[in-house]
Amino acid sequence: MYVYLVVVLLACLPALLSASEPKSHQQQLQDYFLDKSPAIPLSSYANDNSPLDNSITLSGLPPYSQQAQQGKKLLSTPFSNGHNYSYCFRSNGLGIGSDYPYFDVLSGQVKTLAMDVNECREENGKSAYEYDHADMKSIVLYMMDTSRRNITNVIMPNDPRAEAVFNQGKTFFFSRRGQLDMACAHCHIDYANKSYGQQQIPPALGLPLRMPRYDSSNDTVTTLHERFNQCLGYTKAKPFPLQSEALRNLEFYLFYVNNTLPLNAPSVKQSIHE
Ligand code: HEC
């Protein structure tokens, strides 16, 4: 099955799949966009592509300030044992967004920020949040807000399991799925910057770096994994459980190929035309 996919995909995107080693693949993907648009520096791919940039509102606060304030408050609220989240994260959990995702050599899996928030809760006698819980979203949003402009730096440990999860994420990104039989790569590489309805398709570079996204039309926050599922919906493929292994490996792949680009989350979407 894997061989079949690679053969099919090689037919569409030869340059990108010729490198199987993660570092060379990352280089080829970044070079592809640099060759295509030499005037666009890599660092600007994470800029916001929403109509009204990530700007502050008239009040001088970002539109997601309520969620950010809530996240900040939750982060320092003591659990019943007197500890709080800052005991679980370095730097009290501030400015650490670029530590994620990472390959955890102990458990042999990709760990995400949301997962570590839940792990911290469980270590401190609290039950884990559902991954679409508003408080979970606020905590992650606040932590990412304190990490804006951090440089993406996903480490590939010298461990064949890490390369295997990278390859699983990569295969996910390049595999056709859904009734439309389309891969993420078709839209986010081949059709990057073209229109999809009223929206512009963002390129693979910068793709994960603006999430979570705040949508002012309904005052909600969309997480990276929710966005993956929305895009799967475009192709009429089934969604995956939030924080499932498949989506975490996809996240690992996407951040790794974006190494050296700055984070720019949370971002703001002003209106929905979907
Ligand atoms: C049919 C085209 C199409 C396909 C296929 C597609 N996407 Fe998207 N994707 C889009 C469009 C259009 C947007 C921008 C939506 C917006 O502005 O709200 C987007 C946005 C995103 C974003 C948010 C980035 C940002 O800042 O707006 C991520 C992450 C993403 N896609 C990942 C994926 C992944 C992973 C897949 C494969 C499972 C995928 N997409 C498949 C069209 C597509």
Boltz pocket constraint, residues with backbone or C-beta under 6 A from the ligand:
constraints:
  - pocket:
      binder: B
      contacts: [[A, 172], [A, 173], [A, 182], [A, 183], [A, 184], [A, 185], [A, 186], [A, 187], [A, 188], [A, 196], [A, 199], [A, 200], [A, 201], [A, 202], [A, 206], [A, 207], [A, 208], [A, 210], [A, 211], [A, 224], [A, 227], [A, 228], [A, 231], [A, 232], [A, 234], [A, 235], [A, 250], [A, 269]]
      max_distance: 6.0
